[in-house]
């Protein structure tokens, strides 16, 4: 996998992310991708070669390894990183769709026409929903992979000894020993901890996004209800005077005193 290309592609998400989203992306690359590439691959690279069992029965070691490691930790983490970061690409695709739509609108109506979007990357309308759904997908994927990791290996720890019993072609209960179990346990806890931090950041971003949306809706509602009744009366009175329906007598001082001073709106 070309992690540099992967990083360059996802770096574009920073332009459309909130502060929590930028922190999340930094945690993913510094504490997950870099740790995966630099250290985790080497720690788990020899897991099957150094998986020793106390039997010489052909095929027994491979069967016991497959029973305890149905999927390698390192490959599971790679899938997790890919699936977790893919929802962020939905935001980039949506912004690209907006930009293309704006470009076609300009070509059709000219540069003097009003824009369809004030800012194609602003999280309003459909882009807000796309961003929120991408966060929900990321959260569900993180929780799913943590559940799978915990279920496959009966917890996040790494035992020194595993026993393979009643599995053909093993003749009886076979003891197998995992290479460098303490080091693998440390990296497993580290990756699980980094995933937990990303889950917390995603939840905070979802709450921030919803709270910001509700606050904006409340401000718009207050602005709509903030029209004073006196100003609306003046406008109506102004229209009636212009239409000649009030028929004010210029010589009537009482009517002139009761009529409000009108200014053009």
N, C-alpha and C positions, 0 to 999 in steps of 0.2 A: 504494500500500500504506500502511495506517495503522500506522506503526511504534510509536506510543504504545500502541495497543491490543495490539499484538504483545508489547511489553515488559511491559505490565501482566499479560498472561496468563502469560508465562513467569516473572515474578517470584515466582509462587506455588511454583515449583520449589525456590526457596531454602529453604523450610521443610522439605523432605524430602531435601535434598542433603547430601553430605559437604563438608568444607572444600575439597577439590579441585573439587567441583561448583560451589561458590559462586565460586571464583576463575575457573573456566571461563566461567561466565555473565557475570561482570564483563568478562572479556577480549572475549567476543563482542559485548557492547553498546558498550563504550568504544572498542575498537580495530577493530571490524568494522562494526557497524551505524551508529554515529555517523560514522565515516570514510566509509562508503558514502553516507549521506544528505547529509552536509555537503559533501564534496569530490569523491568518486569520480563521482557522477552528473554533476557539471558538467564534469569533465575528459573524460569519455567521451560527453557529450551531443551533441557536434558531429562525431563520428568519420566519419560517412558524408558529411556536407555538405562537409567539408574534405579528403576523400580525393581528391586530384588525380592525374589520369593525363595522359600526354603524347599524347592522342588526342582527337579530336572525334567519333569514331564513336559514333552513338547506341546506348546500352545497354552499351557496353564498360566504362564505369566501374562501373556497377552489378554487372556480372558479375564483374569483377575483385575488387570489394569482397566479394562473396558467396563467392568462392573463398578469400580469405584470412581473412575473418571469417564462418565459417558460423554462428556465434552470437556475439553481442556479449559482451565481458568483463563489462560491467555487469549484463547479464541473467543471465549464468552465475553471477555472485556472488550475485545475488538468489535464484536457485534454490538455491544452496548454503546460504545462510543459512536458508531455509525448511526444506529437507530436514534440515539438521543440528539444528535446534531442535525439529522435530516429535517425535522419539523421547522428548524430555523430557515431552511431554504424556501419554505412556503412564503415567508415574508418577502424574500428577495424576488421570487417569481411574481408575487402580487404587485410589488413596486414596479417591476419591469413591465407588467401588463398596463399599469397606469401610465407609465412613460410612453409606451407605444400608442396607447389610446390618445394621449395628449398630442403626440407627434402627428397622428393621422387627422386629428381635429384641426391642427394648425395648417396642414397641407390642404384641407378641404375648405376652410373658411378664412384663411389668411392670418397673419400675425397680429392684426388689429382686433381680432375677435377676442372676447373674454375667455379666460382660461377655464378648462374643466376642473383643474385642481390648483389651488394656491401653492400647495407643496405636495408633490407626489409621494413623499415619504412620511407625511404626517399621518398619525394613527387616528383617522376619522373614518366613519362609515364602515365599508367592508374590510378595509385594512385593519381596523381595530379588532374586528371579529377574527380575522385570520391570525393576528398576533396572539389573541387570547387562546384560540384553539391550538396553536403551536405550543404554547406553554402547557396546556392541559395534556397534550400528547407527550411532551417531554416528561412531565411528572408521572404519567401512567407508565411510560417505558422504564423510567428509573425504578419505580416500585416493583414492576414486573421482574426486572433482571435481578434485583436484590432478593426477591422471593425465590426465583429459580436458583440463584447461587446458594441460598440458605437451605433449600430443599434437597438439592443434588448431593451436597456434602454434609448434611446433617448439622448445619451450623457453619460459622465462618472460620472455625479453627482448622488446624491441619494436624492430624494424628501422626505419630511416628510409625505405628504398626496398624495394619488393616488385615482382617482375616477373610479369606475367601472360602466359603463352605458350600459343599454340594453343588458345584458348578463343573460341568463337563468341559474339558477332559481331566480336571483335577481329581486325583483319587480320593482325597479326604480334605479336611480343613487345612488350608495352606496359609502360612503367615507371610505377609509381604511388607517390605519396608520402603518408605518414601524417602527420596533423597532430599536433604536439607529442609526438613519440615519446619524448623523454627523460622528460617529466612522466608519461606513461602507464607507462613502464617503472618509475619510482619507485613509483607506486601499485600496480602489479602485484606488485613485490617486497614491498611492505609488506603487502598482503593475503595473499600466499603465506606470509610470515613469521608473521602472526597466525594463519593456519590451522595452521602447523607447531606453534606454541605450544599451540593447542587440542588438537592430536593428542597432544602430550607430556602435557598435563594429563589427557586422557582415559585414556591408558595408565596413568598414576600412580593415577588413581582406580580403575581396574579392579584393579590390583595391591593397592591398599589395601583394597578391598571383599573380595577373595578372602582376603587375609591376615587381616583382621579376622574373617571367617567361620570360617576354620580355627582361629584362636586361641580363639574362643568355643566351638567344638566340642571342642577339647582341654580347656578348663576344665570343661565339662560332664562329659566322660569322667572326668577326675580326681575331680570331686565325687562321681560315682557309685561310683568305686572307693575312695573315702575312708572308707567305713563300716568301723569297727573290728570285728573278730570277737568281741571281748569283750562289746561292747554287744549283738550279736545273740544271744550265748549267754545273757546275762542275761535278755533278753526271752523266749527260749524256756524258760528255767528258771522264769521268773515265770509263764508260761502253764501249765506243768506243775504248779506248786504250786497255782495257782488251780483247776486241773481235778482236784486230789487224786490225781494219778498217782504222785507221788513218795512220798507217805505218810510224811513225816518225823515221827520220834518226838520230842516236845518234850523228853523227859528224856534223850535221847542227846546228850551234849556233843560227841562227835566229829562227828556228823552236822551239828550246829548250827555247829560251827567250820568244817567243810568247805563248807557251803552259803554262797554269796555273799550279801552284804547287798543286798536288792532294794529298789529305789525305783520308784515308779510312772512309767511312760513316757508 
